[in-house]
Amino acid sequence: MPIYDVSVPLSASTPTYPGDPAIDIQKWLTLANGDSANVSLLHFGAHSGTHVDAPAHFIEGGATVESLSLQTLVGAAEVVMVPDDVRVIDEAFISAQSFDGCQRILFKTRNSNFWNNTKEGFHTDYTYIDPGAATLLVGSGIKLVGIDYLSVEQFQSEKFETHHILLSNGVVILEGLDLRKVAAGAYELFCLPLKIAGGSGDGAPARAILRTLS
């Protein structure tokens, strides 16, 4: 069964959401300098690259990333193709889909092509999910929503309604996916965010893979 790594590599050239910490990876100890081992120093925000948003990201007292259930993060997932001319995943788009009881939905949009050249920096015109669509996803029983850029929310949103709707209803958000090599269809998702116990528990980078079901 083919396995697809849908995670974005973390490096200094990986775009970050404006206002988030830049990614800085340095050599702390090196064999070349006579140290006993190579050790790297990592400095980046919890929402860098492919990452999970926990309810605590926007909900006071919400569940933290270390407490998220593996039953939500691992299991059957549907990759939904969004046409390039669709810039907003809205109620009409969601209403036209048939999720067949699947609880994990990953949207493949024009955003995935942004990963072709990360040196272009952050793209503000990414395709996003609007609040109406988020409400329908909650009503459909979806437990995890993924998208192929660094936010499900419209850029420069003031109220962050999409995040609030999803997270307040216990829906895990998976952002920063790279779905360029993945076709629409059914898969098994394995999404394992770092088990970070410090900070506010708002989220963590994750290694995400998809495995075909046959």
C-alpha positions as a Python dict, from the first residue, in 0.01 Angstrom:
ca = {
    (1, 'M'): (0, 0, 0),
    (2, 'P'): (156, 332, -107),
    (3, 'I'): (237, 577, 171),
    (4, 'Y'): (246, 953, 114),
    (5, 'D'): (433, 1192, 338),
    (6, 'V'): (213, 1503, 337),
    (7, 'S'): (428, 1699, 582),
    (8, 'V'): (617, 2016, 497),
    (9, 'P'): (993, 2007, 577),
    (10, 'L'): (1099, 2258, 840),
    (11, 'S'): (1388, 2485, 745),
    (12, 'A'): (1477, 2853, 749),
    (13, 'S'): (1311, 2891, 408),
    (14, 'T'): (978, 2742, 515),
    (15, 'P'): (717, 3022, 523),
    (16, 'T'): (555, 3103, 855),
    (17, 'Y'): (231, 3285, 925),
    (18, 'P'): (297, 3660, 962),
    (19, 'G'): (360, 3740, 1326),
    (20, 'D'): (467, 3386, 1417),
    (21, 'P'): (830, 3312, 1507),
    (22, 'A'): (1064, 3246, 1217),
    (23, 'I'): (1215, 2899, 1187),
    (24, 'D'): (1576, 2889, 1302),
    (25, 'I'): (1770, 2563, 1311),
    (26, 'Q'): (2130, 2585, 1428),
    (27, 'K'): (2417, 2349, 1501),
    (28, 'W'): (2461, 2339, 1879),
    (29, 'L'): (2725, 2065, 1899),
    (30, 'T'): (2914, 1922, 1601),
    (31, 'L'): (3148, 1632, 1544),
    (32, 'A'): (3345, 1859, 1311),
    (33, 'N'): (3427, 2086, 1606),
    (34, 'G'): (3539, 1799, 1824),
    (35, 'D'): (3215, 1748, 2014),
    (36, 'S'): (3108, 1396, 2100),
    (37, 'A'): (2790, 1416, 1891),
    (38, 'N'): (2593, 1632, 1651),
    (39, 'V'): (2315, 1820, 1832),
    (40, 'S'): (2085, 2076, 1669),
    (41, 'L'): (1908, 2368, 1833),
    (42, 'L'): (1551, 2420, 1712),
    (43, 'H'): (1364, 2750, 1739),
    (44, 'F'): (1018, 2785, 1588),
    (45, 'G'): (655, 2842, 1680),
    (46, 'A'): (403, 2571, 1756),
    (47, 'H'): (221, 2647, 1429),
    (48, 'S'): (516, 2603, 1196),
    (49, 'G'): (496, 2389, 884),
    (50, 'T'): (251, 2102, 906),
    (51, 'H'): (87, 2140, 1245),
    (52, 'V'): (-216, 2072, 1458),
    (53, 'D'): (-435, 2338, 1620),
    (54, 'A'): (-575, 2223, 1953),
    (55, 'P'): (-888, 2386, 2103),
    (56, 'A'): (-660, 2575, 2346),
    (57, 'H'): (-536, 2777, 2047),
    (58, 'F'): (-849, 2994, 2059),
    (59, 'I'): (-1067, 2857, 2340),
    (60, 'E'): (-991, 2953, 2699),
    (61, 'G'): (-964, 2630, 2896),
    (62, 'G'): (-986, 2424, 2577),
    (63, 'A'): (-816, 2089, 2531),
    (64, 'T'): (-439, 2108, 2489),
    (65, 'V'): (-237, 1941, 2217),
    (66, 'E'): (-91, 1677, 2448),
    (67, 'S'): (-442, 1565, 2541),
    (68, 'L'): (-576, 1516, 2189),
    (69, 'S'): (-709, 1168, 2126),
    (70, 'L'): (-519, 940, 1891),
    (71, 'Q'): (-861, 811, 1786),
    (72, 'T'): (-912, 1148, 1618),
    (73, 'L'): (-562, 1186, 1479),
    (74, 'V'): (-542, 839, 1325),
    (75, 'G'): (-801, 677, 1101),
    (76, 'A'): (-992, 690, 776),
    (77, 'A'): (-969, 1024, 593),
    (78, 'E'): (-1113, 1166, 273),
    (79, 'V'): (-904, 1393, 50),
    (80, 'V'): (-1142, 1633, -122),
    (81, 'M'): (-1028, 1807, -439),
    (82, 'V'): (-1113, 2177, -450),
    (83, 'P'): (-1096, 2328, -803),
    (84, 'D'): (-833, 2595, -859),
    (85, 'D'): (-1096, 2860, -928),
    (86, 'V'): (-1252, 2809, -584),
    (87, 'R'): (-1088, 3059, -353),
    (88, 'V'): (-1329, 3010, -62),
    (89, 'I'): (-1457, 2677, 67),
    (90, 'D'): (-1810, 2785, 155),
    (91, 'E'): (-2150, 2637, 243),
    (92, 'A'): (-2235, 2570, -121),
    (93, 'F'): (-1915, 2374, -176),
    (94, 'I'): (-1960, 2166, 140),
    (95, 'S'): (-2326, 2101, 62),
    (96, 'A'): (-2227, 1954, -274),
    (97, 'Q'): (-1994, 1697, -113),
    (98, 'S'): (-2074, 1350, 15),
    (99, 'F'): (-1848, 1252, 303),
    (100, 'D'): (-2013, 910, 356),
    (101, 'G'): (-1970, 921, 731),
    (102, 'C'): (-1597, 993, 717),
    (103, 'Q'): (-1485, 1195, 1020),
    (104, 'R'): (-1157, 1330, 879),
    (105, 'I'): (-1160, 1562, 579),
    (106, 'L'): (-851, 1702, 408),
    (107, 'F'): (-899, 1974, 147),
    (108, 'K'): (-659, 1972, -147),
    (109, 'T'): (-666, 2319, -304),
    (110, 'R'): (-452, 2540, -525),
    (111, 'N'): (-258, 2611, -206),
    (112, 'S'): (-54, 2294, -243),
    (113, 'N'): (126, 2448, -539),
    (114, 'F'): (259, 2719, -309),
    (115, 'W'): (497, 2456, -171),
    (116, 'N'): (669, 2434, -511),
    (117, 'N'): (882, 2735, -419),
    (118, 'T'): (893, 2822, -52),
    (119, 'K'): (1145, 3098, -119),
    (120, 'E'): (856, 3309, -250),
    (121, 'G'): (755, 3358, 112),
    (122, 'F'): (409, 3357, 263),
    (123, 'H'): (112, 3376, 25),
    (124, 'T'): (-174, 3587, 159),
    (125, 'D'): (-423, 3486, -113),
    (126, 'Y'): (-458, 3123, -5),
    (127, 'T'): (-786, 2934, -30),
    (128, 'Y'): (-958, 2911, 309),
    (129, 'I'): (-1269, 2776, 484),
    (130, 'D'): (-1542, 3025, 569),
    (131, 'P'): (-1756, 3013, 888),
    (132, 'G'): (-2064, 2880, 708),
    (133, 'A'): (-1868, 2584, 575),
    (134, 'A'): (-1718, 2525, 920),
    (135, 'T'): (-2067, 2509, 1068),
    (136, 'L'): (-2175, 2250, 811),
    (137, 'L'): (-1863, 2042, 877),
    (138, 'V'): (-1943, 2038, 1249),
    (139, 'G'): (-2301, 1938, 1173),
    (140, 'S'): (-2175, 1655, 952),
    (141, 'G'): (-1992, 1499, 1244),
    (142, 'I'): (-1643, 1582, 1118),
    (143, 'K'): (-1376, 1542, 1389),
    (144, 'L'): (-1066, 1659, 1198),
    (145, 'V'): (-1034, 1916, 920),
    (146, 'G'): (-714, 1961, 723),
    (147, 'I'): (-603, 2213, 463),
    (148, 'D'): (-293, 2258, 252),
    (149, 'Y'): (-171, 2592, 381),
    (150, 'L'): (-90, 2754, 713),
    (151, 'S'): (-442, 2852, 815),
    (152, 'V'): (-802, 2746, 760),
    (153, 'E'): (-899, 3108, 822),
    (154, 'Q'): (-912, 3396, 577),
    (155, 'F'): (-595, 3603, 597),
    (156, 'Q'): (-622, 3897, 836),
    (157, 'S'): (-949, 3776, 984),
    (158, 'E'): (-1048, 3982, 1283),
    (159, 'K'): (-1285, 3742, 1460),
    (160, 'F'): (-1134, 3405, 1359),
    (161, 'E'): (-1482, 3259, 1334),
    (162, 'T'): (-1380, 2947, 1144),
    (163, 'H'): (-1129, 2852, 1412),
    (164, 'H'): (-1378, 2924, 1691),
    (165, 'I'): (-1655, 2721, 1529),
    (166, 'L'): (-1436, 2417, 1469),
    (167, 'L'): (-1233, 2422, 1790),
    (168, 'S'): (-1524, 2499, 2022),
    (169, 'N'): (-1693, 2187, 1888),
    (170, 'G'): (-1390, 1968, 1948),
    (171, 'V'): (-1280, 1955, 1583),
    (172, 'V'): (-903, 1922, 1546),
    (173, 'I'): (-752, 2146, 1278),
    (174, 'L'): (-461, 2018, 1070),
    (175, 'E'): (-288, 2295, 874),
    (176, 'G'): (12, 2317, 644),
    (177, 'L'): (-40, 1993, 453),
    (178, 'D'): (144, 1923, 129),
    (179, 'L'): (-102, 1734, -90),
    (180, 'R'): (68, 1784, -427),
    (181, 'K'): (125, 1411, -486),
    (182, 'V'): (-205, 1292, -344),
    (183, 'A'): (-518, 1230, -551),
    (184, 'A'): (-869, 1279, -419),
    (185, 'G'): (-1011, 976, -246),
    (186, 'A'): (-1008, 762, 65),
    (187, 'Y'): (-695, 709, 275),
    (188, 'E'): (-581, 624, 624),
    (189, 'L'): (-437, 925, 807),
    (190, 'F'): (-162, 910, 1065),
    (191, 'C'): (-109, 1253, 1220),
    (192, 'L'): (121, 1269, 1521),
    (193, 'P'): (183, 1615, 1667),
    (194, 'L'): (470, 1661, 1910),
    (195, 'K'): (352, 1586, 2263),
    (196, 'I'): (436, 1930, 2401),
    (197, 'A'): (336, 1965, 2765),
    (198, 'G'): (460, 2320, 2822),
    (199, 'G'): (328, 2655, 2707),
    (200, 'S'): (-42, 2706, 2647),
    (201, 'G'): (-92, 2375, 2465),
    (202, 'D'): (-224, 2559, 2159),
    (203, 'G'): (-75, 2327, 1900),
    (204, 'A'): (236, 2152, 1772),
    (205, 'P'): (419, 2062, 1450),
    (206, 'A'): (321, 1719, 1324),
    (207, 'R'): (441, 1445, 1093),
    (208, 'A'): (142, 1351, 881),
    (209, 'I'): (122, 1062, 637),
    (210, 'L'): (-151, 909, 425),
    (211, 'R'): (-174, 542, 338),
    (212, 'T'): (-392, 405, 64),
    (213, 'L'): (-657, 159, 174),
    (214, 'S'): (-578, -103, -90),
}
